[in-house]
Amino acid sequence: MRKSFLFKSIVAIALTLLFAASALAISGPYSVHSSVISGTGAVQAVLTSQEFTVPAGSTAVITRYQHYNPSSGYINKKLGKQVYSITEKKDMADKKGVGLLELPAGEYRFIIGGTVGCTGLLEYKLYP
């Protein structure tokens, strides 16, 4: 009787820990892309952006940023004002223009500038 109770208790604790760990799991990485493409007529270049959502109850942590200019071969890995909060209506950067690496729940837009052919990549993970 005592062994049966002990076994059931151990199984119950193990299942509780398993479910708790899965509920607190980190998800991602997620990728967002942006680029500069050729325009038409008087417009020489068009900046394309991509919107993404950080769900309620989550925080996005940016793990990678890259802005590549193929004409010069230049690669920038320092995030600036490339993430705009649609929810808060502001750039997600500090007063010095350095991009914030943690984003609260909300709607965002990722956009880069530069010459035609430039591409941008933003990767993030979601934390509870």
C-alpha positions in Angstrom: 0.0 0.0 0.0 2.7 2.4 1.0 4.8 1.7 -2.2 1.7 2.2 -4.4 1.0 5.6 -2.8 4.7 6.6 -3.2 4.7 5.6 -6.8 1.5 7.5 -7.6 2.9 10.6 -5.8 6.1 10.5 -7.8 4.1 10.1 -11.1 1.8 13.0 -10.1 4.7 15.3 -9.3 6.5 14.4 -12.5 3.4 15.1 -14.6 2.9 18.4 -12.8 6.5 19.5 -13.5 6.2 18.4 -17.2 3.0 20.5 -17.7 4.4 23.5 -15.9 7.5 23.4 -18.0 5.6 23.3 -21.2 3.4 26.2 -20.2 6.4 28.3 -19.5 8.2 27.3 -22.7 9.9 29.8 -24.9 8.7 29.9 -28.4 10.5 30.8 -31.6 12.7 31.9 -33.1 10.5 34.0 -35.4 11.9 35.9 -38.5 10.7 39.2 -39.9 12.1 40.6 -43.2 12.2 44.0 -44.8 13.8 45.2 -48.1 14.3 48.2 -50.4 12.9 47.6 -53.9 12.8 49.6 -57.1 10.1 52.1 -57.5 8.3 53.3 -60.6 8.2 56.7 -62.3 9.5 59.5 -60.0 9.8 57.1 -57.1 13.3 55.6 -57.2 12.9 53.2 -54.2 10.2 51.7 -52.1 10.7 50.6 -48.5 8.9 47.4 -47.8 8.0 46.6 -44.2 6.6 43.6 -42.4 4.3 43.8 -39.4 4.4 41.3 -36.5 2.5 40.8 -33.2 3.8 40.1 -29.7 0.8 38.3 -28.1 -0.7 39.5 -24.8 1.2 38.0 -21.8 4.4 37.6 -23.8 7.6 39.6 -24.3 9.6 39.4 -27.5 13.4 39.3 -27.1 15.3 40.2 -30.2 18.1 37.7 -30.8 19.4 38.8 -34.2 19.3 41.9 -36.4 21.0 42.3 -39.7 20.9 45.0 -42.4 22.7 44.1 -45.6 23.6 46.4 -48.5 24.7 44.2 -51.4 26.1 47.1 -53.5 28.7 47.9 -50.9 28.9 44.6 -49.1 28.2 46.4 -45.8 26.5 44.5 -43.0 25.1 46.3 -40.0 24.2 44.3 -36.9 23.4 47.2 -34.5 19.6 47.7 -34.1 18.5 51.3 -34.2 15.0 52.7 -35.0 14.0 49.9 -37.4 11.2 48.6 -35.1 8.1 50.9 -34.8 5.4 50.2 -32.3 2.0 50.6 -34.0 0.4 50.1 -30.6 2.4 52.9 -28.8 3.0 55.0 -32.0 6.7 55.3 -31.5 10.1 53.9 -32.5 11.3 51.2 -30.2 14.7 52.8 -29.4 16.2 54.7 -26.5 17.0 58.5 -26.5 20.3 57.8 -28.2 18.6 55.8 -31.1 19.8 52.4 -29.9 17.1 49.8 -30.5 15.4 48.1 -27.6 15.9 44.4 -27.5 12.8 43.6 -25.4 9.4 44.4 -26.8 6.2 44.2 -24.7 2.9 42.8 -26.1 1.6 44.8 -29.1 1.7 45.4 -32.8 5.0 46.3 -34.5 6.4 47.2 -37.9 10.0 46.3 -39.0 11.4 48.5 -41.8 14.9 49.3 -43.1 16.2 52.1 -45.3 19.1 52.3 -47.8 19.5 51.8 -51.5 17.7 49.4 -53.8 18.6 45.8 -52.9 19.1 46.3 -49.2 17.6 43.7 -47.0 16.9 43.4 -43.3 16.3 40.5 -41.0 15.0 40.6 -37.4 14.8 37.4 -35.3 13.1 37.2 -31.9 11.8 34.7 -29.4 8.7 35.0 -27.3 8.9 34.6 -23.5 5.9 34.3 -21.1 
